[in-house]
């Protein structure tokens, strides 16, 4: 019974991303919402890296390795994640902001949406694995964990929707893209359901978390920060970043 409860939870929690999508579409996806959602996402992702990805990857590796080896493994897998997104740059439409034309801005936002999606999918698969496993141990703990995951998925849904839609102007395509991302948490649960929790070792999870960390760092340093620095309204950006941090801190309480 608990196995199926775990699958249901991983299916439901992914759709919190859709809540973020609805917020964007209901506010007509104007420039202010796009920029504010990027600021929120910066706060969420920076907090995610510091409060979740680094500690959790350390915990996974220290089951077998000492502190130094664990640190080196995180750094190495982080470089892999950073490098993967760098390579991905060559397969995404030109997004360099050489001028302030509407087309340049839209291509830049489209790029942010795609690279953020890649990191988010990997992260969600890992979270799905963890959520499914926690359900087998305690349904109450899994429910609280689900709420925390869902809470910080909302602003991430906002950033993917606002940037992706701004770049393609196709609501149907954007919704399908978001639905695919939302199912990535469920995919993580299905993987454990099929393979068994003994197949996914702590070292594998540690490497995946490290790769996700590298991707998050790439997005923060080379995508979010340059975009926010180019904005004129720094007050809204600061409020957005602080809101993102608060959202992630609240999700840690559950």
N, C-alpha and C positions, 0 to 999 in steps of 0.2 A: 504493500500500500504506500509506504513512504517513498518508494522509487517513483511512483506516478505523481505523488504530491510534489516531489522535487522538480519533475518535468513541467508541471503546471506552473509552479512559481517562476522557473526560468523563462517560461513563455510569457507570463504576465508582466514580469518586471522589465523586460525589454521594451514594452510598449509605453513606458514612461517617457521614452524619447519622443513618441508621437505627441505627448502633451506639450513638449517644447515646440514642436512643429505647429501645433494648433495655435499656440500663443503668437507665433510669428505671422501666420496667415490671417488671424483675426485682427492684427494690428496693421494689416495691409503691407507688411514687409518693407516699411520705409527705411531710409538711410539711417535714421536715428536708432531704430531697433536693431538694424544690422550691426552698427558700430557698438551699441550697448551690449549686444549678445556676445560679440567678440571679446569685449572687456570682461564680461562675466566668465566666459570660457577660459580666459587667461588666468583669472583667480582660481577657478576650479581645477584647471590642469596643473598649475604650479603647486597648489595644495595637495592634489592627488599624488604628484611625484614625491613630495616631501613626506606626507603623512601615510601614504599607502604603498606605493610602488617600491620605494627604497626599503622601508622596514619589512615588508612582506617578502621581498626577494632575499633579504638577509636571513630572515627566519627560515626560508626554504633551504638555502645553501648551508646554514649552520647545523642542519641535521646531520651533515656528513663532513663539512670542512670547518677549518678554524676561521677566525675573523679576517685575516689577511687574504686567504684564498677566496673567501666569500666576496670580499670587496673587489678583488681582481676579476672574478667571474661576472659580477654586476657591471663593472666598467667595460669588460670585453663584450658582453651581450648588449650593453647600452650603445657601444660603437656600431655594432651590427644594425641595431634598429635605426640609429642616426643615418648610417650609410644607405640603408634600404630606401628611406625617404628621399635621400639625396639623389639616388639613382632614379627614383620615380619621377623626379623633377624633369628628366629628359623626355618623359612620355606624356607630359601634361602641357596643354597649350601655353604659349609664352605668357608669363605673368609679371614680368619686370615692369615696375612703375616708372617708366621713362617720362611720362607726362601725366597730366591730370584729366585726360579725356575719359569720357564715360566708358568706352570700350576697354581701356586699360584697367580701370577700376573694377569692372565686371570680371575680366579675365583673372585679375589678382584674387578676387573673392572666390571665384570658381575653384581656383587652385587651392586656397585655404580649405574649402569644403572637402575636396578630394583627399588631401593628405590627412586632414583631421579624421575623415571616415576610416582610412586604413588603420590608423592607430586605435581608433575607437572600437573597430570590429575585433581586433586582436585582444584588446583589453576586456571587451564584453565576453568573449569566448572563455577567457580565464576566469572572469567573475561567475559565469554560468557554471563552470566546473566546481568552483568553490561553493556556490550556493546549493548546487545539487548535493554535494558531499555533506554540507552542514545539515541539510534536510534529513539525511539518514541518521544523523546523530541526535538532532533535536528540532522538531517542527517549530517550536516557539522561537528558538534562536534564528532559524531560517526566515521566519516571518519578519523579525526585526531587521535582519540583514537585508531582506528584500526591500523594505522601506528605505533603508539607507542608500542602497544602490539606485533605487528609483529616483530618490531625491536629487542625487547629483547627475542623473541621466537627463533631467529636464533641461538645464541650461546647455548641455551638449547637443540635445535635439534642436535647440534654438540656433546654435551656431551652424550646425550642418544645414539646416533648412534655409536660413537666411543667406548664407554664402552660396550654396548650391543653386538655389532658385534665382538669386540675383545674377548668377552667371549664365543660366540657361533659359530663364523666363518660361519654363514649362512646368506647370503645377503637377500634372500627372506623372511626369518623369521624376520630379522631386519626391513625390509621395511614395512612389515605388522604390526609390533609392532608400528612403527613410525606413520603409517596411523591411527591406533587406537587412539594414543595419540593426533594426530592432530585434530581428530573429537571431542575431549572432549570440546573444546570451543563451537562448534556447539551444543553439548548436553546441555550446559548451556543455550543457546538461546532457544532451543526447550522446555526446562523445563518451562521457563517463558512464552513462547508462549502457551503451553498447560494449565498450572496451573494459569496463570495470575500473574502480578507483585504484586498483593495484598497478594498472598499466601506466597511468600518468604519475610519474615519480615526482618527488619534491625538487629534484635537480632540473627536470624538464620544466616544471612550473616556474622555478627560479629564473631559468634562461628566458622563458617567454615574458616574464615580468620585466626582466632587464631590457629585452628588446623593446617592449612597450615604453619603458622609461626613456630609452634613447629617442624613440619617435616623438614622445611628448616634449622632450627637451628641444628637439629640432623644430617642432611646431611653435613652441614658445619663443625661441631665440630668432628664428628666421622668418616666421609668419606673423604671429600675433603682435610682438613688440614693435616691429617696423610699421605695421599697419596702425597701431594705436599712436605711435609717435607722429604719424602724418596727420592725425586728426586735430582740428582746431579746438574742439570742446574737451579740454583735459579734465574738467570737473566731472562730467558724465563718465569718462573713462575710469577715473579713480573710484567713483561710486560703484561702477560695474565690477571692477576688480575686487573691491572689498565685499560686494554682494556675493561674488563667486566663492571667495574664501569662506564667508559665513555659511553658505550653502554646504560646502564640503565639510566644514566643522560640525554642522548640525547632523550631517549624514553619519559622522563618526559616533554619534551618541546612540545609534540604533544597531 
